[in-house]
């Protein structure tokens, strides 16, 4: 078996032809043409057995690219493909992969070719346009994943549905009971998988989500801090200020001063 390797970036993998075995983490899985999956930075992986295997590997750093993903995070397929499935792959036995049809593979290849043309031409603006094509690709794959039929609930789709719901309804009153019902899971199962995927509880994730939304409003609007507190779902502005300080190390007012629009 070739030595497993890691990257300092994320990797989007598309299997174009052939088949083989993919070693990732401590598990090995069969892969074949049409399958799409993500390898997160720091994950050990290799391809110990292949037969006519042809891949597209797109290496990227989402944070460095500063991709505007706020709206995309409300798409369940994005959460599944890029956030949840890579983190619970062993638990789900790699059964929640995206598999593209021949026609879908051709559409995806067209976007990849346009992105590659920009990178190869290196004409002024090529980085901007290549990034735009990459965003198209992420969005298209996310929608393709959202359309997959599922005969029975799976942890990947259950948690992805919760994450996309929280993105769209973070300002609404939400309880752990309501979130558990939405996931179709017990509270203990929900807590366990949330910690595996995000390293925190569902309610902690909701709190961080509200604070992140508030931080954006502080730097992009002239809304009063009390208004922002209410808009993102806090009933008590003093509680909002305490939680914001705990997350960012300063008050909302000081954060706005340090990050002017």
The 8 nearest C-alpha neighbors of each residue, nearest first, counted from 0:
[[1, 47, 2, 48, 46, 45, 3, 22],
 [2, 0, 47, 3, 45, 46, 4, 48],
 [1, 3, 0, 4, 45, 44, 47, 43],
 [4, 2, 44, 45, 43, 1, 5, 22],
 [3, 5, 43, 44, 2, 45, 6, 42],
 [4, 6, 43, 41, 42, 44, 40, 7],
 [7, 5, 40, 8, 41, 4, 9, 42],
 [8, 6, 40, 41, 5, 9, 60, 39],
 [7, 9, 40, 60, 6, 59, 58, 10],
 [10, 8, 39, 40, 59, 38, 58, 60],
 [9, 11, 58, 38, 57, 37, 12, 59],
 [10, 12, 37, 57, 56, 36, 58, 38],
 [13, 11, 56, 36, 35, 55, 37, 10],
 [14, 12, 35, 55, 54, 34, 15, 56],
 [13, 15, 54, 32, 34, 33, 16, 53],
 [14, 16, 32, 53, 54, 33, 13, 55],
 [17, 15, 32, 53, 52, 14, 51, 18],
 [18, 16, 52, 51, 50, 32, 31, 53],
 [17, 19, 31, 52, 30, 50, 49, 32],
 [20, 18, 49, 48, 30, 29, 50, 52],
 [19, 21, 29, 48, 28, 46, 30, 47],
 [20, 22, 46, 28, 27, 45, 29, 23],
 [21, 23, 27, 45, 44, 26, 46, 28],
 [24, 22, 44, 26, 43, 25, 27, 21],
 [23, 25, 43, 26, 42, 44, 22, 89],
 [24, 26, 23, 27, 22, 89, 43, 44],
 [27, 25, 23, 24, 22, 28, 89, 21],
 [26, 28, 22, 21, 23, 20, 25, 29],
 [29, 27, 21, 20, 30, 22, 26, 93],
 [28, 30, 20, 19, 21, 31, 27, 18],
 [29, 31, 19, 18, 20, 28, 21, 34],
 [30, 32, 18, 17, 34, 14, 33, 19],
 [31, 33, 16, 14, 15, 34, 17, 18],
 [34, 32, 99, 98, 14, 15, 100, 31],
 [33, 35, 98, 14, 97, 32, 13, 99],
 [34, 36, 13, 97, 12, 98, 14, 96],
 [37, 35, 12, 11, 96, 80, 34, 97],
 [36, 38, 11, 10, 12, 85, 81, 39],
 [39, 37, 10, 9, 85, 11, 42, 40],
 [40, 38, 9, 42, 37, 41, 10, 85],
 [41, 39, 8, 9, 7, 6, 42, 38],
 [40, 42, 5, 6, 7, 39, 43, 8],
 [41, 43, 5, 40, 39, 24, 44, 38],
 [44, 42, 5, 4, 24, 3, 23, 41],
 [43, 45, 23, 3, 22, 4, 42, 24],
 [44, 46, 3, 22, 21, 47, 4, 1],
 [45, 47, 21, 48, 20, 22, 49, 19],
 [48, 46, 0, 1, 20, 45, 21, 49],
 [49, 47, 20, 19, 46, 50, 21, 0],
 [50, 48, 19, 52, 18, 20, 51, 46],
 [49, 51, 52, 18, 17, 19, 48, 53],
 [52, 50, 17, 53, 49, 16, 18, 19],
 [51, 53, 17, 50, 18, 16, 49, 19],
 [54, 52, 16, 15, 14, 51, 17, 55],
 [55, 53, 14, 15, 13, 56, 52, 12],
 [54, 56, 13, 12, 57, 14, 15, 53],
 [57, 55, 12, 11, 54, 58, 10, 13],
 [56, 58, 11, 10, 59, 55, 12, 9],
 [57, 59, 10, 9, 56, 8, 11, 60],
 [60, 58, 9, 8, 61, 10, 57, 64],
 [59, 61, 8, 63, 62, 9, 64, 58],
 [62, 60, 64, 63, 66, 65, 59, 9],
 [63, 61, 65, 64, 60, 66, 59, 67],
 [62, 64, 65, 60, 61, 66, 59, 8],
 [63, 65, 61, 62, 66, 60, 130, 59],
 [66, 64, 62, 63, 61, 67, 60, 68],
 [65, 67, 64, 68, 61, 62, 134, 63],
 [68, 66, 69, 65, 70, 71, 134, 64],
 [67, 69, 71, 70, 66, 72, 65, 134],
 [68, 70, 72, 71, 67, 73, 166, 66],
 [71, 69, 72, 68, 73, 74, 67, 166],
 [72, 70, 68, 73, 74, 69, 77, 138],
 [71, 73, 74, 70, 69, 163, 68, 77],
 [72, 74, 163, 71, 166, 70, 167, 75],
 [75, 73, 72, 71, 76, 77, 163, 78],
 [76, 74, 78, 159, 163, 160, 77, 145],
 [77, 75, 145, 141, 144, 79, 78, 74],
 [78, 76, 141, 80, 79, 75, 74, 81],
 [77, 79, 82, 159, 75, 76, 81, 80],
 [80, 78, 83, 76, 159, 77, 84, 82],
 [81, 79, 77, 78, 84, 76, 82, 83],
 [80, 82, 78, 77, 79, 37, 83, 85],
 [83, 81, 78, 79, 80, 84, 85, 86],
 [82, 84, 79, 86, 85, 78, 155, 196],
 [83, 85, 87, 86, 88, 79, 155, 80],
 [86, 84, 88, 83, 87, 37, 82, 38],
 [87, 85, 84, 83, 196, 88, 82, 195],
 [86, 88, 90, 84, 89, 85, 91, 83],
 [89, 87, 93, 91, 85, 84, 90, 86],
 [88, 90, 92, 91, 87, 93, 26, 25],
 [89, 91, 87, 88, 92, 93, 154, 86],
 [90, 92, 88, 93, 89, 94, 87, 95],
 [93, 91, 89, 94, 90, 88, 95, 28],
 [94, 92, 88, 91, 95, 96, 89, 28],
 [95, 93, 92, 96, 91, 88, 153, 97],
 [96, 94, 93, 97, 155, 84, 91, 153],
 [97, 95, 94, 98, 93, 36, 35, 34],
 [96, 98, 35, 34, 144, 99, 95, 36],
 [99, 97, 34, 33, 96, 35, 100, 32],
 [100, 98, 33, 103, 104, 34, 97, 101],
 [99, 101, 103, 102, 104, 33, 98, 105],
 [102, 100, 104, 103, 105, 99, 33, 106],
 [103, 101, 105, 104, 100, 106, 99, 107],
 [102, 104, 100, 106, 105, 99, 101, 107],
 [103, 105, 101, 107, 102, 106, 99, 100],
 [104, 106, 108, 102, 103, 107, 101, 109],
 [107, 105, 103, 109, 108, 104, 102, 110],
 [106, 108, 104, 110, 109, 105, 103, 111],
 [109, 107, 111, 105, 110, 106, 112, 104],
 [108, 110, 112, 106, 107, 111, 113, 105],
 [111, 109, 113, 107, 112, 108, 114, 132],
 [110, 112, 108, 114, 109, 113, 115, 107],
 [113, 111, 115, 109, 114, 110, 108, 116],
 [114, 112, 116, 110, 115, 111, 109, 117],
 [113, 115, 129, 111, 132, 117, 112, 116],
 [114, 116, 112, 118, 117, 113, 111, 119],
 [117, 115, 113, 119, 114, 118, 120, 112],
 [116, 118, 125, 120, 114, 115, 119, 129],
 [119, 117, 115, 121, 116, 120, 125, 129],
 [118, 120, 116, 117, 121, 115, 122, 125],
 [121, 119, 117, 122, 118, 116, 125, 115],
 [122, 120, 125, 118, 119, 117, 123, 126],
 [121, 123, 120, 125, 124, 117, 118, 119],
 [124, 122, 125, 121, 126, 127, 120, 117],
 [123, 125, 127, 126, 122, 128, 121, 129],
 [124, 126, 117, 128, 121, 127, 122, 123],
 [127, 125, 129, 128, 124, 130, 118, 117],
 [126, 128, 130, 124, 125, 129, 131, 132],
 [127, 129, 131, 125, 130, 126, 132, 124],
 [130, 128, 114, 126, 132, 131, 127, 117],
 [131, 129, 133, 127, 128, 132, 126, 134],
 [130, 132, 128, 134, 129, 133, 127, 135],
 [133, 131, 135, 129, 134, 114, 130, 136],
 [132, 134, 130, 136, 135, 131, 129, 137],
 [135, 133, 131, 137, 136, 132, 138, 130],
 [136, 134, 132, 138, 133, 137, 139, 131],
 [135, 137, 133, 139, 134, 138, 140, 132],
 [138, 136, 134, 140, 139, 135, 141, 133],
 [137, 139, 141, 135, 136, 140, 134, 142],
 [138, 140, 136, 142, 141, 137, 135, 143],
 [141, 139, 143, 137, 142, 138, 136, 144],
 [142, 140, 76, 77, 138, 144, 143, 139],
 [141, 143, 145, 139, 144, 140, 76, 138],
 [142, 144, 140, 146, 141, 145, 139, 147],
 [143, 145, 76, 141, 146, 142, 147, 97],
 [146, 144, 76, 142, 143, 147, 75, 141],
 [147, 145, 143, 144, 148, 142, 76, 141],
 [146, 148, 144, 145, 149, 143, 97, 98],
 [149, 147, 146, 150, 145, 144, 151, 156],
 [150, 148, 151, 147, 152, 153, 156, 146],
 [149, 151, 148, 152, 153, 147, 156, 95],
 [150, 152, 149, 153, 148, 156, 154, 157],
 [153, 151, 157, 154, 149, 156, 150, 183],
 [154, 152, 155, 156, 157, 151, 91, 95],
 [153, 155, 157, 156, 158, 152, 91, 192],
 [156, 154, 153, 157, 158, 84, 79, 83],
 [155, 157, 159, 153, 158, 154, 160, 79],
 [158, 156, 182, 154, 160, 159, 155, 153],
 [157, 159, 161, 160, 155, 156, 154, 162],
 [160, 158, 156, 78, 162, 75, 79, 161],
 [159, 161, 157, 163, 75, 158, 162, 156],
 [160, 162, 158, 164, 159, 163, 182, 165],
 [163, 161, 159, 165, 164, 160, 158, 166],
 [162, 164, 73, 166, 160, 75, 165, 161],
 [165, 163, 161, 167, 166, 162, 168, 160],
 [166, 164, 169, 168, 162, 167, 163, 161],
 [165, 167, 163, 73, 164, 169, 168, 162],
 [166, 168, 164, 165, 73, 169, 163, 70],
 [169, 167, 165, 170, 171, 166, 164, 163],
 [168, 170, 165, 171, 166, 167, 209, 205],
 [171, 169, 232, 231, 168, 230, 172, 209],
 [170, 172, 168, 169, 173, 232, 231, 165],
 [173, 171, 170, 174, 232, 169, 168, 233],
 [174, 172, 171, 177, 175, 178, 169, 176],
 [173, 175, 177, 176, 178, 172, 202, 179],
 [174, 176, 178, 177, 179, 173, 202, 201],
 [177, 175, 179, 174, 178, 180, 186, 173],
 [176, 178, 180, 174, 179, 175, 181, 173],
 [177, 179, 181, 175, 180, 176, 182, 174],
 [180, 178, 182, 176, 181, 177, 184, 186],
 [181, 179, 183, 177, 182, 178, 176, 184],
 [180, 182, 178, 179, 183, 177, 161, 160],
 [183, 181, 157, 179, 184, 180, 161, 178],
 [182, 184, 180, 181, 179, 157, 185, 152],
 [185, 183, 182, 179, 189, 188, 186, 180],
 [184, 186, 188, 187, 179, 189, 183, 180],
 [185, 187, 189, 188, 179, 190, 184, 175],
 [186, 188, 190, 189, 185, 191, 184, 192],
 [189, 187, 191, 185, 186, 190, 184, 192],
 [188, 190, 186, 187, 191, 192, 193, 184],
 [191, 189, 193, 187, 188, 200, 192, 186],
 [190, 192, 188, 194, 189, 193, 187, 195],
 [191, 193, 195, 194, 189, 190, 196, 188],
 [194, 192, 196, 190, 195, 191, 197, 200],
 [195, 193, 198, 199, 197, 192, 191, 196],
 [194, 196, 192, 193, 198, 197, 191, 86],
 [197, 195, 193, 194, 86, 198, 83, 192],
 [198, 196, 194, 199, 193, 195, 204, 200],
 [197, 199, 194, 195, 196, 193, 200, 192],
 [200, 198, 194, 197, 203, 193, 204, 201],
 [199, 201, 203, 202, 190, 193, 194, 204],
 [202, 200, 204, 203, 205, 193, 190, 199],
 [201, 203, 205, 204, 200, 206, 175, 174],
 [204, 202, 206, 200, 205, 201, 199, 207],
 [203, 205, 201, 207, 202, 206, 208, 200],
 [204, 206, 202, 208, 203, 207, 209, 201],
 [205, 207, 203, 209, 208, 204, 202, 210],
 [208, 206, 210, 204, 209, 205, 211, 203],
 [207, 209, 205, 211, 206, 210, 204, 212],
 [210, 208, 212, 206, 211, 207, 231, 213],
 [209, 211, 213, 207, 212, 208, 214, 243],
 [212, 210, 214, 208, 213, 209, 207, 215],
 [213, 211, 209, 215, 210, 214, 208, 216],
 [212, 214, 210, 216, 211, 215, 217, 209],
 [215, 213, 211, 217, 212, 216, 210, 218],
 [216, 214, 212, 213, 218, 217, 219, 211],
 [215, 217, 219, 213, 220, 218, 214, 212],
 [218, 216, 214, 215, 255, 219, 220, 213],
 [217, 219, 260, 215, 216, 255, 259, 220],
 [218, 220, 216, 260, 217, 215, 221, 259],
 [221, 219, 216, 222, 217, 218, 260, 215],
 [220, 222, 223, 217, 219, 216, 218, 224],
 [223, 221, 220, 226, 224, 227, 217, 216],
 [222, 224, 226, 225, 227, 221, 217, 228],
 [223, 225, 227, 226, 228, 222, 251, 252],
 [226, 224, 228, 227, 223, 236, 229, 222],
 [227, 225, 223, 229, 224, 228, 230, 222],
 [228, 226, 230, 224, 229, 225, 213, 231],
 [227, 229, 225, 233, 226, 230, 231, 236],
 [228, 230, 233, 226, 232, 227, 231, 234],
 [229, 231, 227, 232, 228, 226, 170, 233],
 [232, 230, 170, 209, 229, 228, 233, 227],
 [231, 233, 170, 229, 230, 171, 234, 228],
 [234, 232, 229, 228, 235, 231, 239, 236],
 [235, 233, 229, 232, 236, 228, 239, 238],
 [234, 236, 238, 237, 233, 239, 228, 229],
 [237, 235, 239, 238, 228, 225, 240, 234],
 [238, 236, 240, 239, 235, 241, 242, 225],
 [237, 239, 241, 235, 236, 240, 242, 233],
 [238, 240, 236, 242, 237, 241, 243, 233],
 [239, 241, 243, 237, 238, 242, 244, 250],
 [242, 240, 238, 244, 243, 239, 245, 237],
 [241, 243, 245, 239, 244, 240, 238, 246],
 [244, 242, 240, 246, 245, 241, 247, 239],
 [243, 245, 249, 248, 250, 241, 247, 246],
 [246, 244, 242, 243, 248, 247, 241, 249],
 [245, 247, 243, 244, 248, 242, 210, 207],
 [248, 246, 244, 249, 245, 243, 250, 254],
 [249, 247, 244, 245, 246, 250, 243, 254],
 [250, 248, 244, 247, 253, 254, 251, 243],
 [249, 251, 244, 253, 252, 254, 240, 243],
 [252, 250, 254, 253, 255, 240, 243, 249],
 [253, 251, 255, 250, 254, 256, 224, 249],
 [252, 254, 256, 250, 255, 251, 249, 257],
 [255, 253, 251, 257, 252, 256, 258, 250],
 [256, 254, 258, 252, 253, 257, 217, 218],
 [257, 255, 253, 254, 258, 259, 252, 251],
 [256, 258, 254, 255, 259, 253, 252, 218],
 [259, 257, 255, 256, 218, 254, 260, 217],
 [260, 258, 218, 256, 255, 257, 219, 217],
 [259, 218, 219, 258, 220, 255, 217, 221]]
